[in-house]
Amino acid sequence: MGGISKTKLMYNTYVSYSKLKQHVNLLILSGLLEYDSIDHVYRTTEKGINFLNTYKQIRRLHIHDF
């Protein structure tokens, strides 16, 4: 069910491997991202999806204010 490997994530975000590890660890600790050790991919959690949706709403409000 979806997911992305660490290598694809690194290339899609143009982030170095060391920085990616830092960000991924923070996102996992925050419950926004999870690692599937069977498929060896990362997936956005439900909490992560809710966070992204809220962030998009806030950005839309901010853009309309200017």
N, CA, C and O atoms as a Tinker XYZ file with bonds, in Angstrom:
   264  protein
     1  N      0.842000   -1.196000    0.000000    73     2
     2  CA     0.000000    0.000000    0.000000    64     1     3
     3  C      0.875000    1.244000    0.000000    63     2     4     5
     4  O      1.068000    1.869000    1.043000    81     3
     5  N      1.395000    1.598000   -1.139000    73     3     6
     6  CA     2.169000    2.820000   -1.253000    64     5     7
     7  C      3.469000    2.779000   -0.490000    63     6     8     9
     8  O      3.924000    1.723000   -0.050000    81     7
     9  N      4.048000    3.929000   -0.345000    73     7    10
    10  CA     5.296000    4.050000    0.371000    64     9    11
    11  C      6.423000    4.439000   -0.568000    63    10    12    13
    12  O      6.283000    4.390000   -1.790000    81    11
    13  N      7.535000    4.823000    0.023000    73    11    14
    14  CA     8.688000    5.257000   -0.759000    64    13    15
    15  C      9.963000    4.795000   -0.060000    63    14    16    17
    16  O     10.053000    4.799000    1.167000    81    15
    17  N     10.931000    4.405000   -0.856000    73    15    18
    18  CA    12.211000    3.975000   -0.286000    64    17    19
    19  C     13.019000    5.203000    0.133000    63    18    20    21
    20  O     12.754000    6.321000   -0.309000    81    19
    21  N     13.998000    4.974000    0.984000    73    19    22
    22  CA    14.847000    6.075000    1.446000    64    21    23
    23  C     15.594000    6.701000    0.266000    63    22    24    25
    24  O     15.768000    7.919000    0.220000    81    23
    25  N     16.032000    5.882000   -0.678000    73    23    26
    26  CA    16.763000    6.399000   -1.838000    64    25    27
    27  C     15.877000    7.291000   -2.697000    63    26    28    29
    28  O     16.287000    8.387000   -3.079000    81    27
    29  N     14.666000    6.831000   -3.006000    73    27    30
    30  CA    13.748000    7.650000   -3.810000    64    29    31
    31  C     13.380000    8.932000   -3.078000    63    30    32    33
    32  O     13.285000    9.997000   -3.687000    81    31
    33  N     13.175000    8.825000   -1.781000    73    31    34
    34  CA    12.847000   10.005000   -0.984000    64    33    35
    35  C     13.991000   11.010000   -1.042000    63    34    36    37
    36  O     13.757000   12.212000   -1.171000    81    35
    37  N     15.208000   10.531000   -0.948000    73    35    38
    38  CA    16.381000   11.399000   -0.992000    64    37    39
    39  C     16.465000   12.115000   -2.342000    63    38    40    41
    40  O     16.693000   13.323000   -2.388000    81    39
    41  N     16.283000   11.382000   -3.428000    73    39    42
    42  CA    16.376000   11.990000   -4.760000    64    41    43
    43  C     15.194000   12.916000   -5.056000    63    42    44    45
    44  O     15.370000   13.942000   -5.712000    81    43
    45  N     14.004000   12.574000   -4.586000    73    43    46
    46  CA    12.827000   13.419000   -4.838000    64    45    47
    47  C     12.869000   14.724000   -4.061000    63    46    48    49
    48  O     12.284000   15.720000   -4.489000    81    47
    49  N     13.556000   14.730000   -2.919000    73    47    50
    50  CA    13.593000   15.930000   -2.081000    64    49    51
    51  C     14.891000   16.714000   -2.219000    63    50    52    53
    52  O     15.010000   17.809000   -1.668000    81    51
    53  N     15.865000   16.170000   -2.947000    73    51    54
    54  CA    17.171000   16.824000   -3.121000    64    53    55
    55  C     17.838000   17.126000   -1.779000    63    54    56    57
    56  O     18.438000   18.184000   -1.593000    81    55
    57  N     17.721000   16.184000   -0.857000    73    55    58
    58  CA    18.300000   16.322000    0.479000    64    57    59
    59  C     19.408000   15.283000    0.613000    63    58    60    61
    60  O     19.277000   14.158000    0.132000    81    59
    61  N     20.494000   15.668000    1.267000    73    59    62
    62  CA    21.595000   14.723000    1.462000    64    61    63
    63  C     21.140000   13.578000    2.364000    63    62    64    65
    64  O     20.164000   13.697000    3.104000    81    63
    65  N     21.865000   12.481000    2.285000    73    63    66
    66  CA    21.517000   11.301000    3.078000    64    65    67
    67  C     21.545000   11.607000    4.571000    63    66    68    69
    68  O     20.650000   11.185000    5.304000    81    67
    69  N     22.553000   12.332000    5.028000    73    67    70
    70  CA    22.649000   12.625000    6.464000    64    69    71
    71  C     21.489000   13.507000    6.932000    63    70    72    73
    72  O     20.934000   13.282000    8.007000    81    71
    73  N     21.124000   14.503000    6.130000    73    71    74
    74  CA    19.988000   15.367000    6.491000    64    73    75
    75  C     18.677000   14.588000    6.426000    63    74    76    77
    76  O     17.803000   14.761000    7.275000    81    75
    77  N     18.549000   13.737000    5.421000    73    75    78
    78  CA    17.337000   12.938000    5.290000    64    77    79
    79  C     17.135000   12.066000    6.521000    63    78    80    81
    80  O     16.023000   11.964000    7.037000    81    79
    81  N     18.207000   11.437000    6.992000    73    79    82
    82  CA    18.116000   10.600000    8.191000    64    81    83
    83  C     17.613000   11.409000    9.385000    63    82    84    85
    84  O     16.781000   10.931000   10.157000    81    83
    85  N     18.120000   12.636000    9.537000    73    83    86
    86  CA    17.677000   13.496000   10.642000    64    85    87
    87  C     16.190000   13.804000   10.530000    63    86    88    89
    88  O     15.442000   13.669000   11.499000    81    87
    89  N     15.771000   14.216000    9.345000    73    87    90
    90  CA    14.367000   14.586000    9.138000    64    89    91
    91  C     13.440000   13.383000    9.306000    63    90    92    93
    92  O     12.393000   13.482000    9.945000    81    91
    93  N     13.831000   12.254000    8.731000    73    91    94
    94  CA    13.011000   11.047000    8.818000    64    93    95
    95  C     12.871000   10.612000   10.273000    63    94    96    97
    96  O     11.775000   10.263000   10.712000    81    95
    97  N     13.962000   10.629000   11.018000    73    95    98
    98  CA    13.897000   10.253000   12.433000    64    97    99
    99  C     12.958000   11.161000   13.209000    63    98   100   101
   100  O     12.179000   10.685000   14.034000    81    99
   101  N     13.022000   12.468000   12.955000    73    99   102
   102  CA    12.129000   13.409000   13.627000    64   101   103
   103  C     10.673000   13.135000   13.259000    63   102   104   105
   104  O      9.800000   13.154000   14.127000    81   103
   105  N     10.410000   12.882000   11.983000    73   103   106
   106  CA     9.041000   12.610000   11.542000    64   105   107
   107  C      8.505000   11.315000   12.142000    63   106   108   109
   108  O      7.327000   11.232000   12.488000    81   107
   109  N      9.357000   10.312000   12.266000    73   107   110
   110  CA     8.936000    9.054000   12.885000    64   109   111
   111  C      8.658000    9.264000   14.368000    63   110   112   113
   112  O      7.642000    8.796000   14.882000    81   111
   113  N      9.557000    9.966000   15.058000    73   111   114
   114  CA     9.353000   10.234000   16.490000    64   113   115
   115  C      8.089000   11.054000   16.730000    63   114   116   117
   116  O      7.445000   10.920000   17.770000    81   115
   117  N      7.738000   11.901000   15.768000    73   115   118
   118  CA     6.534000   12.733000   15.882000    64   117   119
   119  C      5.272000   11.988000   15.490000    63   118   120   121
   120  O      4.167000   12.503000   15.666000    81   119
   121  N      5.422000   10.786000   14.962000    73   119   122
   122  CA     4.261000   10.002000   14.560000    64   121   123
   123  C      3.688000   10.393000   13.213000    63   122   124   125
   124  O      2.562000   10.018000   12.884000    81   123
   125  N      4.451000   11.146000   12.426000    73   123   126
   126  CA     3.966000   11.598000   11.128000    64   125   127
   127  C      4.367000   10.661000    9.994000    63   126   128   129
   128  O      3.774000   10.683000    8.915000    81   127
   129  N      5.376000    9.844000   10.252000    73   127   130
   130  CA     5.904000    8.922000    9.250000    64   129   131
   131  C      6.165000    7.590000    9.930000    63   130   132   133
   132  O      6.483000    7.539000   11.118000    81   131
   133  N      6.029000    6.509000    9.166000    73   131   134
   134  CA     6.325000    5.180000    9.709000    64   133   135
   135  C      7.162000    4.414000    8.701000    63   134   136   137
   136  O      7.120000    4.686000    7.501000    81   135
   137  N      7.922000    3.456000    9.205000    73   135   138
   138  CA     8.756000    2.621000    8.343000    64   137   139
   139  C      8.196000    1.214000    8.328000    63   138   140   141
   140  O      7.947000    0.625000    9.380000    81   139
   141  N      7.999000    0.677000    7.141000    73   139   142
   142  CA     7.535000   -0.695000    6.970000    64   141   143
   143  C      8.760000   -1.567000    6.731000    63   142   144   145
   144  O      9.346000   -1.541000    5.649000    81   143
   145  N      9.143000   -2.336000    7.737000    73   143   146
   146  CA    10.366000   -3.143000    7.645000    64   145   147
   147  C     10.208000   -4.353000    6.725000    63   146   148   149
   148  O     11.204000   -4.955000    6.324000    81   147
   149  N      8.984000   -4.711000    6.391000    73   147   150
   150  CA     8.760000   -5.826000    5.459000    64   149   151
   151  C      8.968000   -5.351000    4.016000    63   150   152   153
   152  O      9.691000   -5.984000    3.246000    81   151
   153  N      8.328000   -4.233000    3.660000    73   151   154
   154  CA     8.447000   -3.691000    2.299000    64   153   155
   155  C      9.630000   -2.735000    2.146000    63   154   156   157
   156  O      9.971000   -2.346000    1.029000    81   155
   157  N     10.254000   -2.357000    3.257000    73   155   158
   158  CA    11.399000   -1.432000    3.263000    64   157   159
   159  C     11.038000   -0.083000    2.647000    63   158   160   161
   160  O     11.776000    0.455000    1.822000    81   159
   161  N      9.889000    0.452000    3.064000    73   159   162
   162  CA     9.446000    1.760000    2.580000    64   161   163
   163  C      8.923000    2.593000    3.749000    63   162   164   165
   164  O      8.572000    2.072000    4.808000    81   163
   165  N      8.886000    3.900000    3.517000    73   163   166
   166  CA     8.314000    4.833000    4.481000    64   165   167
   167  C      6.924000    5.214000    4.007000    63   166   168   169
   168  O      6.671000    5.340000    2.809000    81   167
   169  N      6.026000    5.395000    4.973000    73   167   170
   170  CA     4.652000    5.802000    4.657000    64   169   171
   171  C      4.226000    6.921000    5.599000    63   170   172   173
   172  O      4.623000    6.972000    6.762000    81   171
   173  N      3.414000    7.803000    5.063000    73   171   174
   174  CA     2.815000    8.844000    5.883000    64   173   175
   175  C      1.730000    8.214000    6.739000    63   174   176   177
   176  O      0.902000    7.455000    6.236000    81   175
   177  N      1.729000    8.522000    8.027000    73   175   178
   178  CA     0.712000    7.993000    8.931000    64   177   179
   179  C     -0.570000    8.813000    8.795000    63   178   180   181
   180  O     -0.587000    9.848000    8.128000    81   179
   181  N     -1.625000    8.350000    9.424000    73   179   182
   182  CA    -2.876000    9.121000    9.436000    64   181   183
   183  C     -2.643000   10.477000   10.089000    63   182   184   185
   184  O     -3.163000   11.492000    9.626000    81   183
   185  N     -1.867000   10.491000   11.157000    73   183   186
   186  CA    -1.524000   11.753000   11.822000    64   185   187
   187  C     -0.758000   12.666000   10.859000    63   186   188   189
   188  O     -0.977000   13.877000   10.841000    81   187
   189  N      0.138000   12.082000   10.062000    73   187   190
   190  CA     0.894000   12.855000    9.082000    64   189   191
   191  C      0.002000   13.439000    8.004000    63   190   192   193
   192  O      0.184000   14.586000    7.598000    81   191
   193  N     -0.957000   12.661000    7.540000    73   191   194
   194  CA    -1.900000   13.142000    6.528000    64   193   195
   195  C     -2.747000   14.275000    7.097000    63   194   196   197
   196  O     -2.975000   15.277000    6.420000    81   195
   197  N     -3.211000   14.124000    8.325000    73   195   198
   198  CA    -3.983000   15.190000    8.970000    64   197   199
   199  C     -3.147000   16.455000    9.114000    63   198   200   201
   200  O     -3.641000   17.559000    8.887000    81   199
   201  N     -1.890000   16.296000    9.489000    73   199   202
   202  CA    -0.988000   17.440000    9.612000    64   201   203
   203  C     -0.843000   18.158000    8.274000    63   202   204   205
   204  O     -0.941000   19.383000    8.214000    81   203
   205  N     -0.610000   17.404000    7.204000    73   203   206
   206  CA    -0.446000   18.007000    5.879000    64   205   207
   207  C     -1.710000   18.724000    5.425000    63   206   208   209
   208  O     -1.631000   19.810000    4.850000    81   207
   209  N     -2.870000   18.135000    5.675000    73   207   210
   210  CA    -4.132000   18.785000    5.308000    64   209   211
   211  C     -4.324000   20.083000    6.076000    63   210   212   213
   212  O     -4.745000   21.086000    5.501000    81   211
   213  N     -4.022000   20.074000    7.357000    73   211   214
   214  CA    -4.129000   21.289000    8.175000    64   213   215
   215  C     -3.147000   22.345000    7.692000    63   214   216   217
   216  O     -3.493000   23.522000    7.595000    81   215
   217  N     -1.939000   21.931000    7.394000    73   215   218
   218  CA    -0.917000   22.853000    6.886000    64   217   219
   219  C     -1.376000   23.510000    5.582000    63   218   220   221
   220  O     -1.203000   24.715000    5.402000    81   219
   221  N     -1.959000   22.729000    4.677000    73   219   222
   222  CA    -2.455000   23.271000    3.410000    64   221   223
   223  C     -3.556000   24.300000    3.646000    63   222   224   225
   224  O     -3.596000   25.333000    2.977000    81   223
   225  N     -4.451000   24.022000    4.599000    73   223   226
   226  CA    -5.528000   24.964000    4.916000    64   225   227
   227  C     -4.957000   26.271000    5.454000    63   226   228   229
   228  O     -5.407000   27.350000    5.071000    81   227
   229  N     -3.980000   26.179000    6.328000    73   227   230
   230  CA    -3.362000   27.377000    6.903000    64   229   231
   231  C     -2.661000   28.180000    5.807000    63   230   232   233
   232  O     -2.755000   29.408000    5.782000    81   231
   233  N     -1.967000   27.504000    4.912000    73   231   234
   234  CA    -1.284000   28.206000    3.809000    64   233   235
   235  C     -2.287000   28.927000    2.912000    63   234   236   237
   236  O     -2.033000   30.044000    2.462000    81   235
   237  N     -3.430000   28.285000    2.654000    73   235   238
   238  CA    -4.457000   28.936000    1.827000    64   237   239
   239  C     -4.985000   30.187000    2.509000    63   238   240   241
   240  O     -5.199000   31.206000    1.852000    81   239
   241  N     -5.197000   30.124000    3.810000    73   239   242
   242  CA    -5.665000   31.293000    4.551000    64   241   243
   243  C     -4.637000   32.405000    4.495000    63   242   244   245
   244  O     -4.983000   33.568000    4.291000    81   243
   245  N     -3.388000   32.055000    4.675000    73   243   246
   246  CA    -2.310000   33.036000    4.671000    64   245   247
   247  C     -2.164000   33.693000    3.302000    63   246   248   249
   248  O     -1.941000   34.900000    3.217000    81   247
   249  N     -2.287000   32.921000    2.245000    73   247   250
   250  CA    -2.153000   33.454000    0.891000    64   249   251
   251  C     -3.293000   34.416000    0.583000    63   250   252   253
   252  O     -3.078000   35.437000   -0.070000    81   251
   253  N     -4.500000   34.105000    1.042000    73   251   254
   254  CA    -5.654000   34.954000    0.758000    64   253   255
   255  C     -5.628000   36.252000    1.556000    63   254   256   257
   256  O     -6.350000   37.191000    1.218000    81   255
   257  N     -4.822000   36.326000    2.594000    73   255   258
   258  CA    -4.733000   37.547000    3.394000    64   257   259
   259  C     -3.927000   38.635000    2.692000    63   258   260   261
   260  O     -3.997000   39.801000    3.080000    81   259
   261  N     -3.162000   38.268000    1.662000    73   259   262
   262  CA    -2.301000   39.259000    1.013000    64   261   263
   263  C     -2.783000   39.604000   -0.345000    63   262   264
   264  O     -2.170000   40.425000   -1.027000    81   263
